[in-house]
Amino acid sequence: MRLFLIVVMILTLISCSQSEQPNANAQVITFNATQDGSPLSIDASQFDTPAAKNFLHTGKNDYIGQADAIEKGKKLFQLYSCTQCHGGNAGGQTGPSLHGPNFNYAKDATNKGMFETIWHGTNGGMGAKGRGLMDPSDATAGLSPDEVLLIQAWIRSHNPSLSGN
């Protein structure tokens, strides 16, 4: 009887720990272009970190509110010259403010929507920043999904009421 209870407890613990991580075969969210709503095809293998994998299945950005992620996102925002249009603190310059709550594209209030906008660009002059899209001649040029999530965490840090989830 005691062995039976131990086996049941172990199986229960294994089951609980497996349910915390998204199943590789689980449903993934679908992405749509900000320009026209058409479907975006992003290779799931590019979602190669725990945070990116979770985002692919849930639309939740695990980096929001994490100081180290916010700092990395700020550096990427600067590295990819986002400051040229959106300003040094994302408050707007020739491009719009990213502080919200009002965005040029209402979908940017959600993490999924902002991801789509950063990844594939807009009709308003912002080019695609996603890997393989930023420079179509180089499949490695551009941001990875994880880097987009880091930038998004930095952007969201300017208006904590907009977690976007």
Residue pairs with C-beta under 8 A, 6 or more apart in sequence:
21 50
21 53
22 53
22 54
22 56
22 57
22 58
23 57
26 57
27 57
28 44
28 56
28 57
29 56
29 57
29 58
29 59
29 112
30 39
31 39
31 40
31 42
31 112
31 115
31 116
31 119
31 120
32 38
32 39
32 40
32 116
33 39
33 40
33 116
33 120
34 105
34 107
34 113
34 116
34 117
34 120
34 121
34 122
34 123
35 120
35 121
35 122
35 123
40 116
40 119
40 120
42 119
42 130
42 145
44 56
46 52
46 131
46 144
46 145
47 53
47 55
47 56
47 145
47 146
48 144
48 145
48 146
49 146
50 62
51 61
51 62
51 63
51 146
51 149
52 144
52 145
52 146
52 149
54 60
54 62
55 61
55 62
55 111
55 115
55 145
55 149
56 145
59 110
59 111
59 112
59 165
60 111
60 165
61 111
61 149
61 152
61 153
61 156
61 163
61 164
61 165
62 149
63 69
63 70
63 73
63 149
63 150
63 152
63 153
64 111
64 152
64 153
64 156
64 157
64 163
64 164
64 165
65 153
65 157
65 160
65 163
66 153
69 149
69 150
69 153
69 154
70 153
70 154
70 157
71 154
72 150
72 154
73 150
73 151
73 152
73 153
73 154
73 155
73 157
74 154
76 143
76 147
76 150
76 151
76 154
77 83
77 86
77 90
77 151
77 154
77 155
78 88
80 129
80 143
80 151
82 90
82 151
83 93
84 93
84 94
85 93
85 94
85 95
85 125
85 126
86 92
86 93
86 95
86 96
86 97
86 98
87 93
87 95
87 97
89 158
90 97
90 98
90 99
90 154
90 155
90 158
91 97
91 98
91 99
91 158
92 98
95 124
95 125
95 126
96 103
96 104
98 108
98 155
98 158
99 155
99 158
99 159
100 108
100 109
100 159
100 162
101 109
101 159
101 161
101 162
103 109
104 122
104 124
105 113
105 117
105 122
106 113
107 113
107 114
107 116
107 117
108 114
108 117
109 162
109 164
110 164
110 165
111 149
111 152
111 163
111 164
111 165
113 164
114 152
114 155
114 164
115 145
115 148
115 149
115 152
117 126
118 129
118 130
118 143
118 148
118 151
118 152
119 128
119 129
119 130
119 133
119 143
119 145
119 148
120 128
120 130
120 133
121 127
121 128
121 129
121 133
127 134
128 134
128 142
129 142
129 143
129 148
130 142
130 143
130 145
130 148
131 139
131 140
131 141
131 142
131 143
131 144
132 138
132 139
132 140
132 141
132 142
133 142
134 141
134 142
134 143
135 141
135 142
143 151
152 164
156 162
156 163
156 164
